């Protein structure tokens, strides 16, 4: 019985991965990067000016999720220090990052990780 259940579960996982790979979000649906950047801005933009400085960005609370994500990036060989990330995020070079710049960075990072 356990073998049958395991085989059935395996088949279900394969089909769910195929469906997920073909899924395209409808217009107007927020990307994961947009959701993540909104959360980070809500928690880290201390002066609520709509921009993050390097100091604000570096003051992330090290939750278990953040620590786990850092370990994952290191395992994949793509970990960057907060300073390196900030420099890459700051597309216009003004020393601050907007929520849109942060969202685009996280979306790029997500695509790159899927390719590895």
N, CA, C and O atoms as a GROMACS GRO file, in nm:
protein
  464
    1UNK      N    1   0.083  -0.119   0.000
    1UNK     CA    2   0.000   0.000   0.000
    1UNK      C    3   0.088   0.126   0.000
    1UNK      O    4   0.059   0.224  -0.069
    2UNK      N    5   0.194   0.122   0.079
    2UNK     CA    6   0.284   0.238   0.087
    2UNK      C    7   0.352   0.264  -0.047
    2UNK      O    8   0.371   0.379  -0.085
    3UNK      N    9   0.388   0.156  -0.119
    3UNK     CA   10   0.452   0.173  -0.250
    3UNK      C   11   0.356   0.238  -0.349
    3UNK      O   12   0.396   0.324  -0.428
    4UNK      N   13   0.230   0.197  -0.346
    4UNK     CA   14   0.129   0.254  -0.435
    4UNK      C   15   0.111   0.403  -0.405
    4UNK      O   16   0.104   0.485  -0.496
    5UNK      N   17   0.103   0.435  -0.277
    5UNK     CA   18   0.087   0.575  -0.237
    5UNK      C   19   0.208   0.657  -0.280
    5UNK      O   20   0.193   0.768  -0.331
    6UNK      N   21   0.329   0.604  -0.260
    6UNK     CA   22   0.451   0.675  -0.299
    6UNK      C   23   0.455   0.699  -0.449
    6UNK      O   24   0.493   0.807  -0.495
    7UNK      N   25   0.417   0.596  -0.526
    7UNK     CA   26   0.417   0.611  -0.672
    7UNK      C   27   0.314   0.715  -0.716
    7UNK      O   28   0.342   0.798  -0.802
    8UNK      N   29   0.196   0.710  -0.656
    8UNK     CA   30   0.092   0.807  -0.689
    8UNK      C   31   0.136   0.949  -0.654
    8UNK      O   32   0.113   1.042  -0.731
    9UNK      N   33   0.198   0.964  -0.539
    9UNK     CA   34   0.248   1.095  -0.498
    9UNK      C   35   0.354   1.145  -0.596
    9UNK      O   36   0.355   1.263  -0.630
   10UNK      N   37   0.442   1.056  -0.640
   10UNK     CA   38   0.545   1.094  -0.737
   10UNK      C   39   0.485   1.144  -0.867
   10UNK      O   40   0.529   1.245  -0.922
   11UNK      N   41   0.384   1.072  -0.916
   11UNK     CA   42   0.316   1.112  -1.041
   11UNK      C   43   0.249   1.248  -1.023
   11UNK      O   44   0.256   1.333  -1.112
   12UNK      N   45   0.185   1.268  -0.909
   12UNK     CA   46   0.119   1.396  -0.883
   12UNK      C   47   0.220   1.510  -0.880
   12UNK      O   48   0.193   1.618  -0.932
   13UNK      N   49   0.335   1.488  -0.820
   13UNK     CA   50   0.438   1.592  -0.813
   13UNK      C   51   0.491   1.627  -0.951
   13UNK      O   52   0.512   1.744  -0.982
   14UNK      N   53   0.511   1.526  -1.035
   14UNK     CA   54   0.559   1.551  -1.170
   14UNK      C   55   0.458   1.637  -1.247
   14UNK      O   56   0.496   1.735  -1.311
   15UNK      N   57   0.330   1.600  -1.241
   15UNK     CA   58   0.228   1.677  -1.312
   15UNK      C   59   0.213   1.818  -1.255
   15UNK      O   60   0.188   1.911  -1.331
   16UNK      N   61   0.227   1.834  -1.124
   16UNK     CA   62   0.215   1.968  -1.067
   16UNK      C   63   0.332   2.056  -1.110
   16UNK      O   64   0.314   2.176  -1.132
   17UNK      N   65   0.451   1.998  -1.123
   17UNK     CA   66   0.567   2.075  -1.169
   17UNK      C   67   0.551   2.116  -1.315
   17UNK      O   68   0.589   2.227  -1.352
   18UNK      N   69   0.496   2.028  -1.398
   18UNK     CA   70   0.472   2.061  -1.538
   18UNK      C   71   0.370   2.174  -1.548
   18UNK      O   72   0.389   2.268  -1.625
   19UNK      N   73   0.264   2.165  -1.470
   19UNK     CA   74   0.162   2.270  -1.472
   19UNK      C   75   0.219   2.402  -1.424
   19UNK      O   76   0.189   2.507  -1.481
   20UNK      N   77   0.302   2.398  -1.320
   20UNK     CA   78   0.362   2.522  -1.268
   20UNK      C   79   0.455   2.585  -1.371
   20UNK      O   80   0.460   2.707  -1.382
   21UNK      N   81   0.528   2.503  -1.446
   21UNK     CA   82   0.622   2.556  -1.545
   21UNK      C   83   0.548   2.625  -1.659
   21UNK      O   84   0.601   2.719  -1.718
   22UNK      N   85   0.428   2.580  -1.692
   22UNK     CA   86   0.352   2.638  -1.802
   22UNK      C   87   0.265   2.755  -1.759
   22UNK      O   88   0.211   2.827  -1.844
   23UNK      N   89   0.250   2.776  -1.630
   23UNK     CA   90   0.161   2.880  -1.579
   23UNK      C   91   0.217   3.018  -1.609
   23UNK      O   92   0.335   3.045  -1.585
   24UNK      N   93   0.133   3.106  -1.660
   24UNK     CA   94   0.168   3.246  -1.680
   24UNK      C   95   0.065   3.329  -1.606
   24UNK      O   96  -0.056   3.312  -1.624
   25UNK      N   97   0.114   3.418  -1.521
   25UNK     CA   98   0.024   3.500  -1.440
   25UNK      C   99  -0.054   3.597  -1.528
   25UNK      O  100   0.001   3.652  -1.624
   26UNK      N  101  -0.181   3.617  -1.498
   26UNK     CA  102  -0.261   3.715  -1.573
   26UNK      C  103  -0.209   3.857  -1.552
   26UNK      O  104  -0.137   3.884  -1.456
   27UNK      N  105  -0.247   3.946  -1.641
   27UNK     CA  106  -0.209   4.087  -1.629
   27UNK      C  107  -0.254   4.142  -1.495
   27UNK      O  108  -0.363   4.109  -1.447
   28UNK      N  109  -0.173   4.225  -1.435
   28UNK     CA  110  -0.209   4.290  -1.310
   28UNK      C  111  -0.173   4.211  -1.186
   28UNK      O  112  -0.185   4.263  -1.075
   29UNK      N  113  -0.130   4.087  -1.202
   29UNK     CA  114  -0.092   4.007  -1.086
   29UNK      C  115   0.050   4.044  -1.047
   29UNK      O  116   0.139   4.051  -1.131
   30UNK      N  117   0.070   4.069  -0.919
   30UNK     CA  118   0.201   4.112  -0.871
   30UNK      C  119   0.300   3.996  -0.875
   30UNK      O  120   0.266   3.882  -0.844
   31UNK      N  121   0.423   4.028  -0.912
   31UNK     CA  122   0.529   3.927  -0.912
   31UNK      C  123   0.576   3.902  -0.769
   31UNK      O  124   0.545   3.979  -0.678
   32UNK      N  125   0.651   3.794  -0.752
   32UNK     CA  126   0.707   3.765  -0.620
   32UNK      C  127   0.800   3.877  -0.577
   32UNK      O  128   0.804   3.913  -0.459
   33UNK      N  129   0.877   3.932  -0.672
   33UNK     CA  130   0.967   4.042  -0.640
   33UNK      C  131   0.892   4.164  -0.588
   33UNK      O  132   0.938   4.231  -0.496
   34UNK      N  133   0.776   4.192  -0.648
   34UNK     CA  134   0.695   4.306  -0.605
   34UNK      C  135   0.642   4.283  -0.464
   34UNK      O  136   0.643   4.374  -0.381
   35UNK      N  137   0.596   4.162  -0.437
   35UNK     CA  138   0.545   4.130  -0.303
   35UNK      C  139   0.657   4.138  -0.199
   35UNK      O  140   0.638   4.193  -0.090
   36UNK      N  141   0.773   4.081  -0.233
   36UNK     CA  142   0.886   4.080  -0.140
   36UNK      C  143   0.936   4.223  -0.115
   36UNK      O  144   0.967   4.258  -0.001
   37UNK      N  145   0.943   4.304  -0.219
   37UNK     CA  146   0.992   4.442  -0.202
   37UNK      C  147   0.895   4.524  -0.118
   37UNK      O  148   0.938   4.607  -0.039
   38UNK      N  149   0.765   4.501  -0.135
   38UNK     CA  150   0.666   4.573  -0.053
   38UNK      C  151   0.683   4.539   0.094
   38UNK      O  152   0.675   4.626   0.180
   39UNK      N  153   0.706   4.412   0.122
   39UNK     CA  154   0.727   4.367   0.260
   39UNK      C  155   0.854   4.430   0.320
   39UNK      O  156   0.853   4.478   0.433
   40UNK      N  157   0.962   4.429   0.242
   40UNK     CA  158   1.088   4.485   0.290
   40UNK      C  159   1.075   4.635   0.313
   40UNK      O  160   1.122   4.686   0.415
   41UNK      N  161   1.011   4.705   0.221
   41UNK     CA  162   0.993   4.850   0.239
   41UNK      C  163   0.908   4.880   0.361
   41UNK      O  164   0.937   4.974   0.436
   42UNK      N  165   0.805   4.803   0.381
   42UNK     CA  166   0.719   4.825   0.497
   42UNK      C  167   0.799   4.812   0.627
   42UNK      O  168   0.776   4.888   0.722
   43UNK      N  169   0.891   4.717   0.632
   43UNK     CA  170   0.967   4.691   0.754
   43UNK      C  171   1.097   4.771   0.767
   43UNK      O  172   1.142   4.796   0.879
   44UNK      N  173   1.156   4.811   0.656
   44UNK     CA  174   1.290   4.869   0.664
   44UNK      C  175   1.301   5.016   0.626
   44UNK      O  176   1.400   5.080   0.661
   45UNK      N  177   1.204   5.070   0.559
   45UNK     CA  178   1.209   5.213   0.523
   45UNK      C  179   1.170   5.293   0.646
   45UNK      O  180   1.055   5.337   0.660
   46UNK      N  181   1.265   5.312   0.735
   46UNK     CA  182   1.237   5.371   0.867
   46UNK      C  183   1.185   5.514   0.858
   46UNK      O  184   1.097   5.552   0.935
   47UNK      N  185   1.239   5.594   0.764
   47UNK     CA  186   1.192   5.732   0.754
   47UNK      C  187   1.074   5.746   0.657
   47UNK      O  188   1.024   5.857   0.635
   48UNK      N  189   1.030   5.635   0.600
   48UNK     CA  190   0.911   5.630   0.512
   48UNK      C  191   0.917   5.730   0.397
   48UNK      O  192   0.817   5.793   0.362
   49UNK      N  193   1.038   5.744   0.338
   49UNK     CA  194   1.054   5.836   0.226
   49UNK      C  195   1.041   5.767   0.090
   49UNK      O  196   1.057   5.831  -0.014
   50UNK      N  197   1.013   5.636   0.090
   50UNK     CA  198   0.996   5.563  -0.035
   50UNK      C  199   1.127   5.519  -0.097
   50UNK      O  200   1.127   5.470  -0.210
   51UNK      N  201   1.236   5.536  -0.027
   51UNK     CA  202   1.368   5.493  -0.075
   51UNK      C  203   1.440   5.423   0.039
   51UNK      O  204   1.419   5.455   0.156
   52UNK      N  205   1.524   5.326   0.004
   52UNK     CA  206   1.609   5.261   0.104
   52UNK      C  207   1.752   5.303   0.083
   52UNK      O  208   1.804   5.299  -0.029
   53UNK      N  209   1.816   5.343   0.190
   53UNK     CA  210   1.960   5.368   0.187
   53UNK      C  211   2.031   5.236   0.214
   53UNK      O  212   1.967   5.138   0.253
   54UNK      N  213   2.160   5.234   0.195
   54UNK     CA  214   2.237   5.114   0.224
   54UNK      C  215   2.221   5.074   0.370
   54UNK      O  216   2.205   4.955   0.401
   55UNK      N  217   2.224   5.170   0.459
   55UNK     CA  218   2.210   5.140   0.602
   55UNK      C  219   2.074   5.080   0.634
   55UNK      O  220   2.064   4.984   0.710
   56UNK      N  221   1.968   5.134   0.575
   56UNK     CA  222   1.835   5.079   0.597
   56UNK      C  223   1.828   4.936   0.541
   56UNK      O  224   1.770   4.847   0.604
   57UNK      N  225   1.886   4.915   0.424
   57UNK     CA  226   1.884   4.783   0.362
   57UNK      C  227   1.962   4.681   0.446
   57UNK      O  228   1.919   4.567   0.462
   58UNK      N  229   2.075   4.724   0.499
   58UNK     CA  230   2.159   4.632   0.578
   58UNK      C  231   2.095   4.597   0.712
   58UNK      O  232   2.133   4.496   0.772
   59UNK      N  233   2.002   4.675   0.759
   59UNK     CA  234   1.940   4.650   0.890
   59UNK      C  235   1.825   4.551   0.883
   59UNK      O  236   1.727   4.564   0.957
   60UNK      N  237   1.835   4.453   0.795
   60UNK     CA  238   1.732   4.350   0.787
   60UNK      C  239   1.732   4.268   0.915
   60UNK      O  240   1.838   4.236   0.970
   61UNK      N  241   1.616   4.234   0.960
   61UNK     CA  242   1.604   4.145   1.075
   61UNK      C  243   1.637   4.005   1.026
   61UNK      O  244   1.581   3.957   0.928
   62UNK      N  245   1.729   3.940   1.096
   62UNK     CA  246   1.771   3.806   1.056
   62UNK      C  247   1.673   3.702   1.108
   62UNK      O  248   1.697   3.637   1.211
   63UNK      N  249   1.564   3.687   1.037
   63UNK     CA  250   1.467   3.584   1.072
   63UNK      C  251   1.518   3.450   1.022
   63UNK      O  252   1.617   3.444   0.949
   64UNK      N  253   1.452   3.345   1.060
   64UNK     CA  254   1.491   3.212   1.012
   64UNK      C  255   1.478   3.204   0.860
   64UNK      O  256   1.559   3.138   0.794
   65UNK      N  257   1.376   3.270   0.804
   65UNK     CA  258   1.358   3.270   0.659
   65UNK      C  259   1.474   3.338   0.587
   65UNK      O  260   1.522   3.289   0.485
   66UNK      N  261   1.518   3.451   0.641
   66UNK     CA  262   1.630   3.524   0.580
   66UNK      C  263   1.758   3.440   0.590
   66UNK      O  264   1.832   3.429   0.493
   67UNK      N  265   1.782   3.382   0.706
   67UNK     CA  266   1.901   3.298   0.724
   67UNK      C  267   1.898   3.178   0.630
   67UNK      O  268   2.000   3.142   0.571
   68UNK      N  269   1.781   3.117   0.615
   68UNK     CA  270   1.766   3.002   0.525
   68UNK      C  271   1.791   3.045   0.380
   68UNK      O  272   1.856   2.972   0.305
   69UNK      N  273   1.741   3.162   0.341
   69UNK     CA  274   1.761   3.211   0.205
   69UNK      C  275   1.910   3.238   0.179
   69UNK      O  276   1.960   3.208   0.071
   70UNK      N  277   1.980   3.293   0.276
   70UNK     CA  278   2.124   3.319   0.261
   70UNK      C  279   2.199   3.187   0.243
   70UNK      O  280   2.287   3.178   0.158
   71UNK      N  281   2.165   3.086   0.323
   71UNK     CA  282   2.229   2.954   0.308
   71UNK      C  283   2.203   2.897   0.169
   71UNK      O  284   2.292   2.839   0.107
   72UNK      N  285   2.080   2.914   0.120
   72UNK     CA  286   2.044   2.866  -0.013
   72UNK      C  287   2.128   2.935  -0.121
   72UNK      O  288   2.180   2.870  -0.211
   73UNK      N  289   2.141   3.067  -0.112
   73UNK     CA  290   2.221   3.142  -0.209
   73UNK      C  291   2.367   3.101  -0.205
   73UNK      O  292   2.431   3.089  -0.309
   74UNK      N  293   2.420   3.078  -0.086
   74UNK     CA  294   2.559   3.033  -0.073
   74UNK      C  295   2.577   2.896  -0.136
   74UNK      O  296   2.677   2.870  -0.203
   75UNK      N  297   2.480   2.808  -0.113
   75UNK     CA  298   2.485   2.673  -0.170
   75UNK      C  299   2.485   2.678  -0.322
   75UNK      O  300   2.556   2.602  -0.388
   76UNK      N  301   2.406   2.769  -0.378
   76UNK     CA  302   2.398   2.786  -0.523
   76UNK      C  303   2.519   2.860  -0.581
   76UNK      O  304   2.539   2.863  -0.702
   77UNK      N  305   2.600   2.921  -0.491
   77UNK     CA  306   2.717   2.994  -0.535
   77UNK      C  307   2.688   3.133  -0.589
   77UNK      O  308   2.767   3.188  -0.666
   78UNK      N  309   2.575   3.191  -0.549
   78UNK     CA  310   2.537   3.323  -0.600
   78UNK      C  311   2.518   3.425  -0.487
   78UNK      O  312   2.464   3.533  -0.510
   79UNK      N  313   2.564   3.392  -0.368
   79UNK     CA  314   2.549   3.484  -0.254
   79UNK      C  315   2.630   3.611  -0.279
   79UNK      O  316   2.743   3.606  -0.326
   80UNK      N  317   2.570   3.724  -0.246
   80UNK     CA  318   2.637   3.854  -0.253
   80UNK      C  319   2.621   3.922  -0.118
   80UNK      O  320   2.520   3.903  -0.051
   81UNK      N  321   2.719   4.001  -0.080
   81UNK     CA  322   2.708   4.076   0.044
   81UNK      C  323   2.598   4.182   0.027
   81UNK      O  324   2.562   4.215  -0.086
   82UNK      N  325   2.545   4.235   0.137
   82UNK     CA  326   2.444   4.341   0.123
   82UNK      C  327   2.494   4.459   0.040
   82UNK      O  328   2.418   4.519  -0.036
   83UNK      N  329   2.622   4.493   0.054
   83UNK     CA  330   2.679   4.605  -0.023
   83UNK      C  331   2.678   4.573  -0.173
   83UNK      O  332   2.645   4.659  -0.254
   84UNK      N  333   2.716   4.449  -0.208
   84UNK     CA  334   2.717   4.409  -0.349
   84UNK      C  335   2.575   4.408  -0.406
   84UNK      O  336   2.552   4.453  -0.518
   85UNK      N  337   2.482   4.356  -0.329
   85UNK     CA  338   2.342   4.355  -0.374
   85UNK      C  339   2.291   4.496  -0.394
   85UNK      O  340   2.228   4.527  -0.496
   86UNK      N  341   2.318   4.583  -0.297
   86UNK     CA  342   2.268   4.720  -0.304
   86UNK      C  343   2.321   4.791  -0.429
   86UNK      O  344   2.246   4.861  -0.498
   87UNK      N  345   2.449   4.771  -0.457
   87UNK     CA  346   2.509   4.835  -0.575
   87UNK      C  347   2.440   4.786  -0.703
   87UNK      O  348   2.417   4.864  -0.795
   88UNK      N  349   2.408   4.657  -0.708
   88UNK     CA  350   2.340   4.601  -0.825
   88UNK      C  351   2.195   4.649  -0.834
   88UNK      O  352   2.144   4.670  -0.944
   89UNK      N  353   2.130   4.667  -0.721
   89UNK     CA  354   1.991   4.713  -0.718
   89UNK      C  355   1.977   4.859  -0.760
   89UNK      O  356   1.880   4.897  -0.826
   90UNK      N  357   2.074   4.939  -0.721
   90UNK     CA  358   2.069   5.084  -0.744
   90UNK      C  359   2.095   5.114  -0.892
   90UNK      O  360   2.206   5.151  -0.930
   91UNK      N  361   1.992   5.096  -0.972
   91UNK     CA  362   2.005   5.108  -1.118
   91UNK      C  363   2.044   5.247  -1.163
   91UNK      O  364   2.120   5.261  -1.260
   92UNK      N  365   1.995   5.350  -1.096
   92UNK     CA  366   2.026   5.487  -1.139
   92UNK      C  367   2.146   5.547  -1.066
   92UNK      O  368   2.184   5.660  -1.094
   93UNK      N  369   2.206   5.472  -0.973
   93UNK     CA  370   2.328   5.516  -0.907
   93UNK      C  371   2.312   5.633  -0.812
   93UNK      O  372   2.409   5.705  -0.786
   94UNK      N  373   2.190   5.656  -0.760
   94UNK     CA  374   2.169   5.771  -0.672
   94UNK      C  375   2.194   5.742  -0.524
   94UNK      O  376   2.172   5.828  -0.439
   95UNK      N  377   2.241   5.619  -0.494
   95UNK     CA  378   2.272   5.586  -0.354
   95UNK      C  379   2.151   5.544  -0.274
   95UNK      O  380   2.160   5.524  -0.152
   96UNK      N  381   2.036   5.529  -0.341
   96UNK     CA  382   1.914   5.484  -0.277
   96UNK      C  383   1.844   5.388  -0.374
   96UNK      O  384   1.864   5.395  -0.495
   97UNK      N  385   1.763   5.299  -0.318
   97UNK     CA  386   1.687   5.210  -0.406
   97UNK      C  387   1.538   5.232  -0.382
   97UNK      O  388   1.491   5.249  -0.269
   98UNK      N  389   1.466   5.230  -0.492
   98UNK     CA  390   1.320   5.244  -0.485
   98UNK      C  391   1.260   5.105  -0.472
   98UNK      O  392   1.328   5.004  -0.491
   99UNK      N  393   1.133   5.101  -0.440
   99UNK     CA  394   1.065   4.973  -0.429
   99UNK      C  395   1.064   4.902  -0.565
   99UNK      O  396   1.072   4.779  -0.570
  100UNK      N  397   1.053   4.978  -0.674
  100UNK     CA  398   1.052   4.920  -0.808
  100UNK      C  399   1.188   4.859  -0.842
  100UNK      O  400   1.195   4.751  -0.901
  101UNK      N  401   1.297   4.929  -0.807
  101UNK     CA  402   1.432   4.876  -0.831
  101UNK      C  403   1.451   4.746  -0.754
  101UNK      O  404   1.507   4.649  -0.806
  102UNK      N  405   1.406   4.744  -0.631
  102UNK     CA  406   1.418   4.626  -0.547
  102UNK      C  407   1.337   4.510  -0.606
  102UNK      O  408   1.386   4.397  -0.610
  103UNK      N  409   1.215   4.537  -0.651
  103UNK     CA  410   1.131   4.432  -0.710
  103UNK      C  411   1.196   4.374  -0.836
  103UNK      O  412   1.197   4.253  -0.854
  104UNK      N  413   1.249   4.461  -0.922
  104UNK     CA  414   1.315   4.413  -1.044
  104UNK      C  415   1.436   4.326  -1.010
  104UNK      O  416   1.461   4.225  -1.076
  105UNK      N  417   1.512   4.366  -0.907
  105UNK     CA  418   1.628   4.287  -0.866
  105UNK      C  419   1.585   4.148  -0.820
  105UNK      O  420   1.643   4.048  -0.861
  106UNK      N  421   1.483   4.141  -0.734
  106UNK     CA  422   1.437   4.011  -0.683
  106UNK      C  423   1.378   3.925  -0.794
  106UNK      O  424   1.396   3.803  -0.792
  107UNK      N  425   1.310   3.985  -0.891
  107UNK     CA  426   1.258   3.907  -1.004
  107UNK      C  427   1.372   3.852  -1.088
  107UNK      O  428   1.366   3.737  -1.132
  108UNK      N  429   1.476   3.934  -1.112
  108UNK     CA  430   1.594   3.886  -1.186
  108UNK      C  431   1.662   3.772  -1.111
  108UNK      O  432   1.698   3.670  -1.170
  109UNK      N  433   1.678   3.790  -0.980
  109UNK     CA  434   1.743   3.689  -0.898
  109UNK      C  435   1.665   3.558  -0.903
  109UNK      O  436   1.723   3.450  -0.914
  110UNK      N  437   1.534   3.567  -0.896
  110UNK     CA  438   1.449   3.447  -0.901
  110UNK      C  439   1.466   3.374  -1.035
  110UNK      O  440   1.478   3.251  -1.037
  111UNK      N  441   1.467   3.449  -1.145
  111UNK     CA  442   1.486   3.386  -1.277
  111UNK      C  443   1.623   3.321  -1.286
  111UNK      O  444   1.634   3.210  -1.338
  112UNK      N  445   1.727   3.388  -1.237
  112UNK     CA  446   1.862   3.333  -1.242
  112UNK      C  447   1.873   3.205  -1.160
  112UNK      O  448   1.940   3.111  -1.201
  113UNK      N  449   1.808   3.201  -1.044
  113UNK     CA  450   1.814   3.082  -0.959
  113UNK      C  451   1.742   2.965  -1.024
  113UNK      O  452   1.784   2.850  -1.008
  114UNK      N  453   1.635   2.991  -1.097
  114UNK     CA  454   1.563   2.884  -1.165
  114UNK      C  455   1.648   2.825  -1.276
  114UNK      O  456   1.635   2.706  -1.307
  115UNK      N  457   1.734   2.905  -1.336
  115UNK     CA  458   1.819   2.859  -1.445
  115UNK      C  459   1.935   2.773  -1.396
  115UNK      O  460   1.991   2.695  -1.473
  116UNK      N  461   1.972   2.787  -1.270
  116UNK     CA  462   2.087   2.713  -1.215
  116UNK      C  463   2.047   2.576  -1.169
  116UNK      O  464   2.132   2.501  -1.121
   0.00000   0.00000   0.00000
